[in-house]
Amino acid sequence: MKKIACILMVLSIVSWGSGLAGGSEMDLAMLSPHSPSGANKLSADGRGGVVLALSGGGTKGFAHVGILKVLEREKIPVVGIAGTSIGAVIGGLYACGYTADEIGEIIYETNIMGLLADSGTRVKTDAGDHRPVGENVKVYRLNFDKNVHLKGPLGVLPALSLVSFLTKYTGHLQATDFMDLPIPFACIATDLGSGSEVVLTKGNLASAIRASASIPGLLEPWPIDGRLLVDGGLVDNLPVLAAKELFPGYPVIGVNLAGESIVKPNERFKSLMDVLTQTIDIMTIDRIKMSEAAADLMIYPDVTMYGMLDSSGYKEIYKRGMNAAESRLDRILELSAASVPPSGDHKKKSPVRIVRNVRIEGLHATLASELENRYKKWVGQPYDVNAVNEAIEKMEKLDEVAAVDVDTHSTENGAPTDVDVVFSAEKRPPFELGIGGYVSSLHSRRWISLSANARDLSSNGDAANINTRYGNEEWGVDARYFTPLTVGGQWGFSLSGGKNHFEPDGFDSYSVEKYSARILYYRERMDDFRFGIGLAGEYARAPGYDGFSWGPYLYFNRDTLDNLLTPSRGYSFNSRIWLGGGGDDIFSSRTTLTAYIPWKSDLRFMLNFGLATGERNNAAYSVLLGSMEELYSLARTQLVSDQAMWARVGLSRDFHNSWWGAVRGEVFVAYGASMEDWNTSRDVWEVGLALSFPGQLLSGKIVLVYSNDDDVVFGFSLGDPRWRGGNLP
């Protein structure tokens, strides 16, 4: 009866998590960005107007918003925009109908550096080995192509959350011709292969902006129509000439964030990005001079003292943009009043396009065919940008996918308004090698890890992974293989072996050695759900136990966190259950819930809850509260029990954000209880402070904790604690 009670309790938590999922979707919908007010839709209807050419310059680009604010205030029509890099981001949002105030609000409420630092919304806080390796954080990583030739990575950051962010704020528009936006728009990118300028005026707006902002070396190039595109600043950082060609007859106002002169004092160079920016300016000075000469008016906001990726001073940069526009206001008004729209205004109402076919390229044939069948419901219907963007977001959550772009092509032998919708998926490298590790002063467990990932081995779409670790009295090897994912699901196989060392409270230190095998069939719905069912068997050797057990294994996961490194909203729910038999009656489970709730502009509540069950009298399968840092005060000497529960509530704030990661402070209170037959045998509470440094290459944490045992714990950790050696196979 006790085993049945355990199962019912864990499954009830799973069901509660599933119910919570529905509630979270409602909350997220309430938090989704509002549609633009459209107050900036000033059209050239005979009243004149100006065209803007907005340069790149990283976070200095918030000066563009200040300039737009002045134009709105003076009711000066903006009839066209050409933007490069951050100029494409700000210009693209404005072209979609957002006002300067709305763009400012978006910027102030968005962790821009967090978007760049994020590994991507597809990265899951999974149980560790229940999904193929997608993207993970490693101290050092090498990629190889199918011929095992070294390849990349092509940038430090994939910045996939930047695409999701842009999609949120541009997906309300149905136009794929950017000239049909509320304000006609174009953005500039560079073809990495040929070095030529690419003027993007059609396609997926979020992808086009992401391509234009792909800072070389920092952000990975973005694939569009078979080309790898990078930052347009390499060829045309001030797109005046492109604006002149696209919007003939209108005066073009250029905004150069680099200032009137590229000469900078040595003290202005404070980071690698400052050096890179100056280098690009030097290489492109001739093109910039041509653009400045061609402009009808140039504006130079006084922002050169700010860094390219400076996460501070947003409001001051905004004010400097306003000041720059106000200083040239008389000339701007004169140009706007004198402009005469060309006969036959280029902005025409685009016809409604009808979808005739949906194709998916880049994925293995079975999955591509199944997805094409899923989206056949679009055929015969008007092209829906929202539906297409939602499909892109779901495809990008696939572990094998690095990026997805979409384009529309005229249907052969069809009407002029008939289009084929073509998704192009960029897959992850076929082979990857990674080095990681973990060290902490809170306990004696520490290790270095090596990993190898391979894709498309026996069939297109399958994946394999080997992880090895070696540490202080510990070692481990995990080998996994996953069949190709289909819309229905996939099979997963794993073999593991290892030795883990523990120092529990009231016991002599001991080691547990385990060798296990597992086979599960997984169902995945590409909307953050993953469920698995199968068999697991394990041979374990520990003090007082030497035996083999096998039995059914269940797995459930849902993850809606907005990113892995610095989550600010969403939750992760994970549950694993194993019922071992074969002569030994073993019931082991571990269920966790972690949630982040934003509060005000820069604070968030964090909640962590967990429940684990095991066999106290079996050292191989007892629950060790603290062994995975559930409570910091128990990390060195854990509590042994049949069951354990823990909860942590905290309030956190990010003090600094950059491309490499963040500095996050947290104050928290935590409670934990070890139980025997569901009766509490000992409970512990603690309060503390934590300063963490989540980063792309190396993460760290410093903690100060006071517990009810009158103990004060101060310690640090470095690395990514991918815990192994719990009471589950």
C-alpha positions, 0 to 999 in steps of 0.5 A: 500500500505504501508503494501505491501511495508513493506512485499516486502522490508522484503522479498527482504532482505530474498531473498538477504540473500538467494543469499548471501548464495550461494556466501558464499559457494563459499567463504568457498570453496576457504578458505577450506584447500589445499591438502597436498603436499605429501613431507613427503611421504618417504617410506621404499623401502630399504633405511631404516627408523624410526617409531615414537611413539608420546606422549600426552601432550596438546599444548606441542605437537607442539614440535612433529612438530619441530621433524618432520621438522628435519627428513624431512630436513635430508631426514630420512624416517618415515615409521610408526607413533603411537600417543596418544592424541596430538601425535595422532593429529599431527601424524595423519595429518603427516600420511595423507601426510602433511609436517611439515611446512603445519602442522605448518601453520595449527596450527598457523592459527587455534584457537586450544583453540577455537576448544576446547571451541566451543559448536559445529557447530550445535549450531545456532544463532536462533530467540530463539524458532524456533527449538528444543533445541540442545546444549546451554550455561548455567551457570549450567546444569544437564542431566538425562537418560530416567529413570530420573536418573542423568547423566553427562554431561560426560565432560565440552566440547563436542569439536565437532568443533575439529571433523569438523576441523580434517575431513577437513584435513583428508577427502581427503583420501579414506582409512579407514584402517590407514595402507593404509595412505601415512604413516601407522598410529595408535592411542591409546585410552582408553575404559572408561567402561573396562579401557583397551587400544584400538589401533585404526587402522581402521575406521573414521580417524577424529573420531579415533583421537578425541577419542584418545584426549578425555581428561577425565573430560574436553572433552566428551568421544567419541563413537566408535563401541559401546564403549565410548573412552577417552584419550589414555594417561590413559593407554599408553601415550608413545605408543612405545610398540604398535609401536613395535608390529605394525611395526616390524623390524623398529627402534622406536623413542619415544618422551615424552613431559613429560620429563625424570622425572615426578618430577616437582617443585611446581611452575610448577603447574599453573592450574587444567590441570597441576595437572591432567596431573601430576596425570596421569603421576604418575599413568602410570609411570610404563608403561612409563618406560617400553615404554622408555626401549623398545624404540630404542631412546628417545627424550625429548623436553624441554617443561615441563615449558608449560601448557597442554592447554597453548595457547601461545608459539607455535613457541617456543615449535616448536623450542624446538622440533627441538632442541631436534631432532638435539641433537640426530640427529647422533643416528637417522641417524644411526638407520635409515640407519641400519634398514632393512624392513621386508620381505613382507612389511606390507604396501600393496595397499588396494583394492577398496571397493564397498558399498552394504548397508547403515545403520543408527543407533541411530535415530528414525526410520522415519528419519533413513529410509529417510536418508538411502534412501538418501544415497542409491545412494552410493550402487554399488559405490566405498566407498567415504570418502569425501561423508561419512564425509559430511554426518556425518557433516550434521547429527551432525547438527541435534538438537537431535544428540550429536555425529556421528561415522561411520564404515564399515563392511564386507557384509554377503555373499558378495565379500571380497571388499563389505562393509556395511556403518554403521552410529552410532548416539549418542543422547542427554540426554532425560532430561536436566535442566539448570540455566542461567540469564542476568544482565547489567548496561546498562539498568534495564532489568535483569533476572534469567532463568530456563529451562527444555528440554525433548526428545522422549516423545510421540514418538521417536525423538520429543522434548519439552522445557520450559523456565521460567524467572523472573527479574526486573519488568519482568517475562515470561514462554515459552513452546514448542513442536516439532514433530520428524524431518524428511527429509521433516520437522516438526511441532512446537507448542508454548505457551508463556506468559510474562511481559516486562518493557520498558523506552523509550525516551520521554515516561513514563516507561510502561509494556507490557503483552502478551499471545500467541500461535503459530503453524508452519510447518518447512522445514529443509535441514540439510545444514543450511537452516530452513524455517517455515510457520504457524499461530500465535495469541496473546492477548496483554495488554499495555497502550492504547491497550487491544486486540487479533490479529492473522494471518500468520507467516513466519520464515526464517533462515540460519546460517553458523557461524563456532561456537557460542561462538567465531565465526571467519567466516560465517554469520547468517541470520534470518527473522520473519514476522507476519501479525496480523488481527482479528480486528487489522491491525498489521504488525510486522517483524524483520530481522537481518544479522550478518557476520564475515570475517577473515582478516590476521591470528588473526583479523576479520571484524564483520558486523551486520545489522537489520530491524524491522517494527511495529506500533508506535501508539500501545505500544504492537507492536511498534519498540523499537530501543535499547531494544535488545542492537542494539545500546548500547547508546540506551539500557536504553532509547529506540527510539519508531517508526514504523520502525527501521534499524541499522548497526554495523561494527567492527574489533575484535581480540582474545587476549586469548583462553582457554578451557573455552572460550576467551577474545575478543576485538573489536572496532566498529562504529554503526548507527541506525535510527527510522522511521515513515512511512519509513521517518527517524525521528531520527538517532543515531551513536556511536563509541566504544570499547568492551571487551567480555568474551564468555565462556562455563559457563558464558559470559560477556562484558565490553563496552565504547561508545561515541554517537553523543548526546555527551554521553559517556556510560560505562557498563558491562553485564553478562550472555546470553541475550535471548531476549523476549518481542519484537514486535512479538508473 
